[in-house]
Amino acid sequence: MRITAVETIPLAYEMPYPITYARGEYQTREALLVRIHTSDASITGWGEAAMWGGPHSVSAKVIEDEIGPLIVGEDPRQPEYLWEKVYQSTYYHGRKGMLIACLSGIDIALWDIVGKCAGEPLWRIFGGFSRPLTAYASAGYYRRDYGLDDFAADIGKAAKAGYRGYKMKIGNIPQVVHGGVLSDVPLRGSFEDDVKRIKTAREALGSRNLMVDANTSLSSRMAMRYADAIEPLNIRWFEEPTQPEDVEGCAELARRTRIPIAGFETETGKFQFARLIDAGAVQVVQFDVVQVGGLTEARKIAAYAQMRHLVVTAKNYSTAVSTAATLQLLFALPNADYFECDQDPNELRDRLAKRPLFTLDDGMAVPSDAPGLGIEIDEAVLDSYRA
């Protein structure tokens, strides 16, 4: 079997309302899928490459014109080899960032092929630890005409639906690190009002897990002020409080608070995660499989985290393809838990797969036994969302 072509598929979905976080506001959900074709016409692989904040065309160009020629003609059942081939071939301008995000889509698609050839789900191929994952609802953005009562009501609905936790956005205040640059972010509020939102969430959620996410927007000092204020609220984790480059500042924050620090989904590569782990900057190792380097790189990070007695989780906030990849990995690992379930409107998540990707029983998620990623794409639906 050989790789015959690499295809990119840009997608877009317009939400019924805009949502705001500390770094901006958006209403369009965008994604870039990758499909790898093989000499066996019955077997193709699906992947997704993160292109957050950039145009589809830039990532698509890297995948089609730079990575594609390096892997076409190769055996797709060698994802470890092909990952290293691409990494070393693009070393002088790759290593981090966009190129690794693009490689993520390729890598996920290759592993999908491996699973389909073996007739097994990836979670079993990866070791099959198969412990049900704690599912939590993820939303809590700032929204126009959306008061604290509305916020509390939505959290209550998530709790009634059986989710074992809820994650909300915080940090949309004037003191953000990018305040002088991204100064047009709407719905800025005071630190005191933000803490009030967090207290509202805690009251609405009861004893279930509450996570807060600052999206890399705070200085370490401002993050410490948040941690001091909300530590009595029994926060499960404080996600991406600082920029990932501020390893020392985040590590100092982690030493000063009892709230576990989670991150960094915006980081790429095992070497960067090792630096964060070694510094004590994170206690919940959280990557994004469609950005970090795919399943190959994420597995290495998870193994290193296990050596340091740390739990692993992953961002899951895009299409059905990234949901499937995230599920397959986390369900396979002995030190993984917490499965993010996006609550904001996204038909790229809800309609692309012909069948449900997982079951949710008493707030615990379990993927199917279908081979590879366990996903069958509805081509008609896919075409309707092509950008």
C-alpha positions as a LaTeX table, in Angstrom:
\begin{tabular}{lrrr}
\hline
Residue & $x$ (\AA) & $y$ (\AA) & $z$ (\AA) \\
\hline
Met1 & 0.00 & 0.00 & 0.00 \\
Arg2 & 1.24 & 3.47 & $-0.93$ \\
Ile3 & 0.07 & 7.05 & $-0.40$ \\
Thr4 & $-1.23$ & 8.38 & $-3.70$ \\
Ala5 & $-2.50$ & 11.86 & $-2.76$ \\
Val6 & $-2.99$ & 14.30 & 0.10 \\
Glu7 & $-6.20$ & 16.36 & 0.02 \\
Thr8 & $-7.14$ & 19.36 & 2.14 \\
Ile9 & $-10.76$ & 20.30 & 2.80 \\
Pro10 & $-11.44$ & 23.77 & 4.28 \\
Leu11 & $-14.70$ & 24.06 & 6.21 \\
Ala12 & $-16.73$ & 26.87 & 7.74 \\
Tyr13 & $-19.91$ & 27.09 & 9.82 \\
Glu14 & $-21.63$ & 30.31 & 10.86 \\
Met15 & $-22.93$ & 30.23 & 14.43 \\
Pro16 & $-26.26$ & 31.93 & 15.27 \\
Tyr17 & $-24.48$ & 34.33 & 17.64 \\
Pro18 & $-20.91$ & 35.56 & 18.26 \\
Ile19 & $-18.88$ & 34.45 & 21.27 \\
Thr20 & $-16.10$ & 36.40 & 22.96 \\
Tyr21 & $-13.04$ & 35.42 & 24.96 \\
Ala22 & $-10.06$ & 37.38 & 26.19 \\
Arg23 & $-8.35$ & 37.35 & 22.79 \\
Gly24 & $-11.24$ & 38.22 & 20.54 \\
Glu25 & $-14.73$ & 37.57 & 19.25 \\
Tyr26 & $-15.81$ & 35.23 & 16.47 \\
Gln27 & $-18.96$ & 33.80 & 14.93 \\
Thr28 & $-17.55$ & 31.55 & 12.21 \\
Arg29 & $-16.24$ & 28.12 & 13.17 \\
Glu30 & $-13.46$ & 27.17 & 10.74 \\
Ala31 & $-11.53$ & 23.94 & 10.27 \\
Leu32 & $-9.15$ & 22.24 & 7.86 \\
Leu33 & $-9.59$ & 18.51 & 7.29 \\
Val34 & $-6.97$ & 16.30 & 5.67 \\
Arg35 & $-7.75$ & 13.18 & 3.65 \\
Ile36 & $-4.97$ & 10.81 & 2.62 \\
His37 & $-5.69$ & 8.61 & $-0.39$ \\
Thr38 & $-3.96$ & 5.26 & $-0.87$ \\
Ser39 & $-3.35$ & 2.72 & $-3.62$ \\
Asp40 & $-6.19$ & 0.73 & $-2.04$ \\
Ala41 & $-9.20$ & 2.76 & $-3.13$ \\
Ser42 & $-11.27$ & 1.33 & $-0.27$ \\
Ile43 & $-8.98$ & 2.84 & 2.40 \\
Thr44 & $-8.48$ & 6.54 & 3.05 \\
Gly45 & $-7.45$ & 8.30 & 6.24 \\
Trp46 & $-9.05$ & 11.33 & 7.87 \\
Gly47 & $-7.21$ & 13.95 & 9.88 \\
Glu48 & $-7.52$ & 17.56 & 10.97 \\
Ala49 & $-4.90$ & 20.31 & 11.16 \\
Ala50 & $-5.34$ & 23.28 & 13.46 \\
Met51 & $-5.39$ & 26.61 & 11.62 \\
Trp52 & $-6.70$ & 28.79 & 14.46 \\
Gly53 & $-6.47$ & 32.46 & 13.62 \\
Gly54 & $-5.08$ & 32.05 & 10.12 \\
Pro55 & $-6.60$ & 31.60 & 6.67 \\
His56 & $-7.34$ & 28.09 & 5.41 \\
Ser57 & $-5.20$ & 28.67 & 2.33 \\
Val58 & $-1.93$ & 29.09 & 4.24 \\
Ser59 & $-2.12$ & 25.78 & 6.09 \\
Ala60 & $-3.51$ & 24.02 & 3.02 \\
Lys61 & $-0.51$ & 25.26 & 0.99 \\
Val62 & 1.96 & 23.88 & 3.54 \\
Ile63 & 0.21 & 20.50 & 3.60 \\
Glu64 & $-0.20$ & 20.14 & $-0.16$ \\
Asp65 & 3.05 & 21.67 & $-1.43$ \\
Glu66 & 5.56 & 20.97 & 1.34 \\
Ile67 & 4.47 & 17.98 & 3.41 \\
Gly68 & 2.57 & 16.14 & 0.68 \\
Pro69 & 5.55 & 15.58 & $-1.64$ \\
Leu70 & 7.53 & 14.14 & 1.29 \\
Ile71 & 5.02 & 11.38 & 1.94 \\
Val72 & 3.36 & 10.57 & $-1.41$ \\
Gly73 & 4.63 & 7.18 & $-2.55$ \\
Glu74 & 5.41 & 6.07 & 1.01 \\
Asp75 & 3.69 & 3.33 & 2.98 \\
Pro76 & 0.95 & 5.03 & 5.09 \\
Arg77 & 1.28 & 2.33 & 7.76 \\
Gln78 & 4.51 & 3.92 & 9.03 \\
Pro79 & 3.30 & 7.04 & 10.88 \\
Glu80 & 6.30 & 7.16 & 13.24 \\
Tyr81 & 8.74 & 7.09 & 10.31 \\
Leu82 & 6.79 & 9.60 & 8.25 \\
Trp83 & 6.44 & 11.98 & 11.20 \\
Glu84 & 10.20 & 11.99 & 11.67 \\
Lys85 & 10.84 & 12.29 & 7.93 \\
Val86 & 8.68 & 15.41 & 7.69 \\
Tyr87 & 10.11 & 16.89 & 10.90 \\
Gln88 & 13.73 & 16.46 & 9.82 \\
Ser89 & 13.06 & 17.55 & 6.24 \\
Thr90 & 11.48 & 20.83 & 7.38 \\
Tyr91 & 13.71 & 21.34 & 10.42 \\
Tyr92 & 15.15 & 24.75 & 9.54 \\
His93 & 11.79 & 26.52 & 9.38 \\
Gly94 & 9.52 & 24.02 & 11.11 \\
Arg95 & 10.00 & 22.49 & 14.57 \\
Lys96 & 7.13 & 24.48 & 16.14 \\
Gly97 & 3.97 & 26.33 & 15.28 \\
Met98 & 2.10 & 26.09 & 12.02 \\
Leu99 & 4.14 & 23.39 & 10.34 \\
Ile100 & 3.69 & 21.06 & 13.33 \\
Ala101 & $-0.04$ & 21.84 & 13.33 \\
Cys102 & $-0.15$ & 20.89 & 9.65 \\
Leu103 & 1.79 & 17.72 & 10.36 \\
Ser104 & $-0.82$ & 16.90 & 13.00 \\
Gly105 & $-3.48$ & 16.51 & 10.33 \\
Ile106 & $-1.26$ & 14.22 & 8.28 \\
Asp107 & $-0.33$ & 12.12 & 11.30 \\
Ile108 & $-3.93$ & 11.62 & 12.46 \\
Ala109 & $-4.94$ & 10.51 & 8.96 \\
Leu110 & $-2.05$ & 8.03 & 8.81 \\
Trp111 & $-3.07$ & 6.47 & 12.12 \\
Asp112 & $-6.66$ & 6.26 & 10.87 \\
Ile113 & $-5.33$ & 4.16 & 7.97 \\
Val114 & $-3.32$ & 1.96 & 10.34 \\
Gly115 & $-6.44$ & 1.24 & 12.39 \\
Lys116 & $-8.55$ & 0.52 & 9.31 \\
Cys117 & $-5.92$ & $-1.86$ & 7.94 \\
Ala118 & $-5.80$ & $-3.69$ & 11.28 \\
Gly119 & $-9.58$ & $-3.65$ & 11.68 \\
Glu120 & $-9.20$ & $-2.23$ & 15.17 \\
Pro121 & $-9.99$ & 1.10 & 16.87 \\
Leu122 & $-6.91$ & 3.19 & 17.58 \\
Trp123 & $-7.56$ & 3.13 & 21.31 \\
Arg124 & $-6.92$ & $-0.63$ & 21.24 \\
Ile125 & $-3.83$ & $-0.31$ & 19.04 \\
Phe126 & $-2.46$ & 2.35 & 21.40 \\
Gly127 & $-2.67$ & 0.05 & 24.39 \\
Gly128 & $-6.34$ & $-0.20$ & 25.22 \\
Phe129 & $-6.35$ & 1.03 & 28.80 \\
Ser130 & $-10.05$ & 1.75 & 28.11 \\
Arg131 & $-11.15$ & 3.64 & 31.20 \\
Pro132 & $-14.30$ & 5.73 & 30.62 \\
Leu133 & $-13.51$ & 9.43 & 30.44 \\
Thr134 & $-15.04$ & 12.09 & 32.67 \\
Ala135 & $-17.08$ & 14.26 & 30.30 \\
Tyr136 & $-17.36$ & 17.96 & 31.02 \\
Ala137 & $-19.28$ & 20.73 & 29.28 \\
Ser138 & $-17.20$ & 23.51 & 27.76 \\
Ala139 & $-18.64$ & 26.95 & 26.99 \\
Gly140 & $-18.93$ & 29.95 & 29.31 \\
Tyr141 & $-17.84$ & 32.56 & 26.78 \\
Tyr142 & $-18.68$ & 36.24 & 27.14 \\
Arg143 & $-21.77$ & 37.04 & 25.08 \\
Arg144 & $-23.83$ & 40.06 & 24.21 \\
Asp145 & $-27.19$ & 40.37 & 25.98 \\
Tyr146 & $-26.23$ & 37.47 & 28.19 \\
Gly147 & $-26.45$ & 38.15 & 31.92 \\
Leu148 & $-25.45$ & 36.13 & 34.95 \\
Asp149 & $-28.92$ & 34.57 & 35.18 \\
Asp150 & $-28.62$ & 33.31 & 31.59 \\
Phe151 & $-25.12$ & 32.02 & 32.34 \\
Ala152 & $-26.28$ & 30.18 & 35.45 \\
Ala153 & $-29.23$ & 28.67 & 33.56 \\
Asp154 & $-26.93$ & 27.24 & 30.86 \\
Ile155 & $-24.64$ & 25.74 & 33.49 \\
Gly156 & $-27.67$ & 24.18 & 35.16 \\
Lys157 & $-28.72$ & 22.62 & 31.84 \\
Ala158 & $-25.26$ & 21.10 & 31.41 \\
Ala159 & $-25.40$ & 19.63 & 34.90 \\
Lys160 & $-28.86$ & 18.17 & 34.25 \\
Ala161 & $-27.57$ & 16.65 & 31.02 \\
Gly162 & $-25.16$ & 14.60 & 33.14 \\
Tyr163 & $-21.86$ & 16.36 & 32.51 \\
Arg164 & $-19.53$ & 16.03 & 35.46 \\
Gly165 & $-18.02$ & 19.46 & 35.12 \\
Tyr166 & $-18.08$ & 22.78 & 33.32 \\
Lys167 & $-15.34$ & 24.98 & 31.85 \\
Met168 & $-15.73$ & 28.73 & 31.43 \\
Lys169 & $-13.71$ & 31.57 & 29.92 \\
Ile170 & $-12.16$ & 34.22 & 32.15 \\
Gly171 & $-9.68$ & 37.07 & 31.82 \\
Asn172 & $-11.41$ & 39.48 & 29.45 \\
Ile173 & $-10.20$ & 42.48 & 31.41 \\
Pro174 & $-8.18$ & 45.60 & 30.49 \\
Gln175 & $-5.01$ & 44.20 & 32.12 \\
Val176 & $-4.50$ & 41.39 & 29.58 \\
Val177 & $-0.98$ & 41.01 & 28.20 \\
His178 & $-2.14$ & 41.92 & 24.68 \\
Gly179 & $-4.28$ & 44.86 & 25.79 \\
Gly180 & $-2.30$ & 47.45 & 23.87 \\
Val181 & $-2.45$ & 45.41 & 20.67 \\
Leu182 & $-5.80$ & 43.62 & 20.61 \\
Ser183 & $-7.55$ & 46.59 & 22.17 \\
Asp184 & $-10.77$ & 46.15 & 20.17 \\
Val185 & $-11.87$ & 42.96 & 21.94 \\
Pro186 & $-15.48$ & 43.60 & 23.00 \\
Leu187 & $-17.14$ & 43.05 & 26.38 \\
Arg188 & $-14.10$ & 43.93 & 28.48 \\
Gly189 & $-15.00$ & 44.02 & 32.15 \\
Ser190 & $-13.41$ & 44.47 & 35.54 \\
Phe191 & $-11.51$ & 41.87 & 37.51 \\
Glu192 & $-14.19$ & 42.08 & 40.21 \\
Asp193 & $-16.98$ & 41.38 & 37.73 \\
Asp194 & $-15.05$ & 38.44 & 36.34 \\
Val195 & $-14.67$ & 36.92 & 39.80 \\
Lys196 & $-18.42$ & 37.39 & 40.26 \\
Arg197 & $-18.98$ & 35.34 & 37.09 \\
Ile198 & $-16.82$ & 32.54 & 38.48 \\
Lys199 & $-18.72$ & 32.56 & 41.77 \\
Thr200 & $-21.99$ & 32.41 & 39.82 \\
Ala201 & $-20.73$ & 29.36 & 37.96 \\
Arg202 & $-19.73$ & 27.64 & 41.18 \\
Glu203 & $-23.14$ & 28.24 & 42.73 \\
Ala204 & $-24.96$ & 26.98 & 39.62 \\
Leu205 & $-22.75$ & 23.91 & 39.29 \\
Gly206 & $-22.83$ & 22.71 & 42.87 \\
Ser207 & $-20.09$ & 20.24 & 43.73 \\
Arg208 & $-19.20$ & 19.27 & 40.17 \\
Asn209 & $-15.84$ & 20.14 & 38.59 \\
Leu210 & $-15.38$ & 23.78 & 37.62 \\
Met211 & $-12.52$ & 24.73 & 35.29 \\
Val212 & $-11.50$ & 28.26 & 34.27 \\
Asp213 & $-9.64$ & 29.16 & 31.08 \\
Ala214 & $-7.75$ & 32.43 & 30.49 \\
Asn215 & $-6.55$ & 31.54 & 26.96 \\
Thr216 & $-2.93$ & 32.65 & 27.56 \\
Ser217 & $-4.07$ & 36.21 & 28.27 \\
Leu218 & $-2.72$ & 37.09 & 31.71 \\
Ser219 & 0.63 & 38.08 & 33.14 \\
Ser220 & 1.81 & 35.77 & 35.89 \\
Arg221 & 1.07 & 38.49 & 38.48 \\
Met222 & $-2.48$ & 38.98 & 37.23 \\
Ala223 & $-2.97$ & 35.23 & 37.14 \\
Met224 & $-1.83$ & 35.07 & 40.78 \\
Arg225 & $-4.46$ & 37.64 & 41.67 \\
Tyr226 & $-7.12$ & 35.46 & 40.04 \\
Ala227 & $-5.83$ & 32.34 & 41.76 \\
Asp228 & $-5.89$ & 34.02 & 45.18 \\
Ala229 & $-9.49$ & 35.14 & 44.63 \\
Ile230 & $-10.92$ & 31.86 & 43.34 \\
Glu231 & $-8.91$ & 29.25 & 45.22 \\
Pro232 & $-11.67$ & 28.92 & 47.89 \\
Leu233 & $-14.13$ & 27.98 & 45.11 \\
Asn234 & $-12.59$ & 24.53 & 44.60 \\
Ile235 & $-11.45$ & 25.04 & 41.01 \\
Arg236 & $-10.46$ & 21.78 & 39.26 \\
Trp237 & $-7.91$ & 23.56 & 37.09 \\
Phe238 & $-6.78$ & 26.99 & 35.86 \\
Glu239 & $-6.17$ & 26.60 & 32.14 \\
Glu240 & $-3.57$ & 28.52 & 30.13 \\
Pro241 & $-3.28$ & 31.37 & 32.64 \\
Thr242 & $-0.19$ & 32.87 & 31.01 \\
Gln243 & 1.43 & 32.76 & 27.61 \\
Pro244 & 3.18 & 29.38 & 27.14 \\
Glu245 & 6.51 & 31.14 & 26.61 \\
Asp246 & 6.33 & 32.46 & 30.18 \\
Val247 & 7.40 & 29.15 & 31.64 \\
Glu248 & 9.04 & 30.70 & 34.70 \\
Gly249 & 6.06 & 32.94 & 35.47 \\
Cys250 & 3.62 & 30.06 & 35.15 \\
Ala251 & 5.80 & 27.86 & 37.33 \\
Glu252 & 5.85 & 30.58 & 40.01 \\
Leu253 & 2.06 & 30.76 & 39.82 \\
Ala254 & 1.83 & 26.98 & 40.22 \\
Arg255 & 4.00 & 27.14 & 43.34 \\
Arg256 & 1.80 & 29.84 & 44.89 \\
Thr257 & $-1.62$ & 28.26 & 44.41 \\
Arg258 & $-3.29$ & 24.97 & 45.22 \\
Ile259 & $-5.27$ & 25.16 & 41.97 \\
Pro260 & $-3.73$ & 22.80 & 39.39 \\
Ile261 & $-2.48$ & 24.59 & 36.27 \\
Ala262 & $-3.53$ & 23.07 & 32.93 \\
Gly263 & $-1.83$ & 23.65 & 29.60 \\
Phe264 & $-0.80$ & 24.41 & 27.05 \\
Glu265 & $-3.12$ & 23.54 & 24.19 \\
Thr266 & $-1.55$ & 26.30 & 22.09 \\
Glu267 & 1.93 & 24.77 & 22.40 \\
Thr268 & 3.43 & 22.33 & 19.90 \\
Gly269 & 5.95 & 19.53 & 20.23 \\
Lys270 & 7.24 & 17.21 & 22.93 \\
Phe271 & 10.30 & 19.33 & 23.72 \\
Gln272 & 8.19 & 22.33 & 24.68 \\
Phe273 & 5.92 & 20.20 & 26.85 \\
Ala274 & 8.93 & 18.62 & 28.55 \\
Arg275 & 10.14 & 22.12 & 29.45 \\
Leu276 & 6.75 & 23.00 & 30.95 \\
Ile277 & 6.59 & 19.74 & 32.90 \\
Asp278 & 10.18 & 19.93 & 34.16 \\
Ala279 & 9.65 & 23.49 & 35.40 \\
Gly280 & 6.55 & 22.48 & 37.37 \\
Ala281 & 4.50 & 24.95 & 35.31 \\
Val282 & 1.65 & 22.49 & 34.65 \\
Gln283 & $-0.03$ & 19.81 & 36.73 \\
Val284 & $-2.63$ & 18.88 & 34.11 \\
Val285 & $-0.84$ & 18.25 & 30.82 \\
Gln286 & $-3.23$ & 19.46 & 28.16 \\
Phe287 & $-2.46$ & 19.43 & 24.45 \\
Asp288 & $-4.53$ & 19.69 & 21.28 \\
Val289 & $-4.01$ & 16.63 & 19.08 \\
Val290 & $-4.71$ & 18.63 & 15.91 \\
Gln291 & $-2.02$ & 21.16 & 16.82 \\
Val292 & 0.61 & 19.51 & 19.03 \\
Gly293 & 1.98 & 17.17 & 16.33 \\
Gly294 & $-0.82$ & 14.66 & 16.04 \\
Leu295 & $-1.29$ & 11.36 & 17.82 \\
Thr296 & 2.38 & 10.38 & 17.44 \\
Glu297 & 3.65 & 13.41 & 19.34 \\
Ala298 & 0.81 & 13.45 & 21.86 \\
Arg299 & 1.55 & 9.86 & 22.90 \\
Lys300 & 5.16 & 10.77 & 23.67 \\
Ile301 & 4.06 & 13.74 & 25.76 \\
Ala302 & 1.56 & 11.57 & 27.63 \\
Ala303 & 4.26 & 9.00 & 28.41 \\
Tyr304 & 6.58 & 11.69 & 29.76 \\
Ala305 & 3.74 & 13.11 & 31.85 \\
Gln306 & 3.10 & 9.66 & 33.30 \\
Met307 & 6.75 & 9.43 & 34.33 \\
Arg308 & 6.19 & 12.66 & 36.27 \\
His309 & 2.92 & 11.38 & 37.80 \\
Leu310 & 0.79 & 13.90 & 35.93 \\
Val311 & $-2.66$ & 13.51 & 34.43 \\
Val312 & $-3.18$ & 14.16 & 30.71 \\
Thr313 & $-6.16$ & 15.64 & 28.92 \\
Ala314 & $-6.75$ & 17.33 & 25.57 \\
Lys315 & $-8.55$ & 20.23 & 24.00 \\
Asn316 & $-11.58$ & 19.18 & 21.97 \\
Tyr317 & $-13.20$ & 22.17 & 20.34 \\
Ser318 & $-13.54$ & 21.64 & 16.61 \\
Thr319 & $-14.98$ & 19.07 & 14.19 \\
Ala320 & $-16.13$ & 15.47 & 14.49 \\
Val321 & $-12.70$ & 14.41 & 13.19 \\
Ser322 & $-10.76$ & 16.07 & 16.01 \\
Thr323 & $-13.33$ & 14.74 & 18.49 \\
Ala324 & $-12.74$ & 11.21 & 17.23 \\
Ala325 & $-8.96$ & 11.58 & 17.40 \\
Thr326 & $-9.08$ & 13.02 & 20.91 \\
Leu327 & $-11.34$ & 10.23 & 22.13 \\
Gln328 & $-9.22$ & 7.46 & 20.64 \\
Leu329 & $-6.07$ & 8.76 & 22.31 \\
Leu330 & $-7.41$ & 9.59 & 25.76 \\
Phe331 & $-9.31$ & 6.30 & 26.04 \\
Ala332 & $-6.08$ & 4.42 & 25.38 \\
Leu333 & $-3.89$ & 6.07 & 28.03 \\
Pro334 & $-3.44$ & 5.06 & 31.68 \\
Asn335 & $-2.94$ & 8.65 & 32.87 \\
Ala336 & $-5.66$ & 10.35 & 30.79 \\
Asp337 & $-9.04$ & 11.65 & 31.88 \\
Tyr338 & $-11.50$ & 14.48 & 31.26 \\
Phe339 & $-13.13$ & 14.70 & 27.84 \\
Glu340 & $-14.12$ & 18.19 & 26.70 \\
Cys341 & $-17.62$ & 18.46 & 25.20 \\
Asp342 & $-18.12$ & 21.78 & 23.40 \\
Gln343 & $-21.58$ & 23.26 & 24.08 \\
Asp344 & $-21.56$ & 26.12 & 21.59 \\
Pro345 & $-23.26$ & 25.65 & 18.20 \\
Asn346 & $-21.08$ & 23.77 & 15.70 \\
Glu347 & $-22.54$ & 21.67 & 12.91 \\
Leu348 & $-19.00$ & 20.65 & 11.89 \\
Arg349 & $-18.99$ & 18.72 & 15.14 \\
Asp350 & $-22.58$ & 17.50 & 15.12 \\
Arg351 & $-23.32$ & 16.58 & 11.49 \\
Leu352 & $-20.16$ & 15.33 & 9.76 \\
Ala353 & $-20.17$ & 11.81 & 11.24 \\
Lys354 & $-22.82$ & 9.36 & 10.10 \\
Arg355 & $-22.96$ & 7.70 & 13.52 \\
Pro356 & $-22.33$ & 8.86 & 17.12 \\
Leu357 & $-18.65$ & 8.76 & 18.02 \\
Phe358 & $-19.17$ & 7.89 & 21.67 \\
Thr359 & $-21.71$ & 6.98 & 24.30 \\
Leu360 & $-22.29$ & 9.10 & 27.37 \\
Asp361 & $-23.45$ & 7.19 & 30.43 \\
Asp362 & $-23.68$ & 8.93 & 33.81 \\
Gly363 & $-21.29$ & 11.59 & 32.55 \\
Met364 & $-18.66$ & 9.11 & 31.36 \\
Ala365 & $-17.65$ & 8.90 & 27.67 \\
Val366 & $-16.69$ & 5.71 & 25.82 \\
Pro367 & $-15.79$ & 5.52 & 22.08 \\
Ser368 & $-17.02$ & 2.84 & 19.71 \\
Asp369 & $-15.17$ & $-0.27$ & 18.50 \\
Ala370 & $-15.18$ & 0.91 & 14.86 \\
Pro371 & $-11.71$ & 0.70 & 13.25 \\
Gly372 & $-9.27$ & 3.59 & 13.04 \\
Leu373 & $-10.71$ & 6.86 & 14.28 \\
Gly374 & $-14.12$ & 5.18 & 14.35 \\
Ile375 & $-15.64$ & 7.83 & 12.10 \\
Glu376 & $-17.51$ & 7.58 & 8.81 \\
Ile377 & $-17.86$ & 10.98 & 7.14 \\
Asp378 & $-21.13$ & 11.99 & 5.50 \\
Glu379 & $-19.78$ & 13.31 & 2.20 \\
Ala380 & $-22.95$ & 15.25 & 1.35 \\
Val381 & $-22.82$ & 17.11 & 4.66 \\
Leu382 & $-19.09$ & 17.67 & 4.22 \\
Asp383 & $-19.61$ & 19.29 & 0.83 \\
Ser384 & $-22.27$ & 21.63 & 2.22 \\
Tyr385 & $-19.74$ & 23.22 & 4.60 \\
Arg386 & $-16.77$ & 23.54 & 2.24 \\
Ala387 & $-15.30$ & 27.02 & 2.48 \\
\hline
\end{tabular}
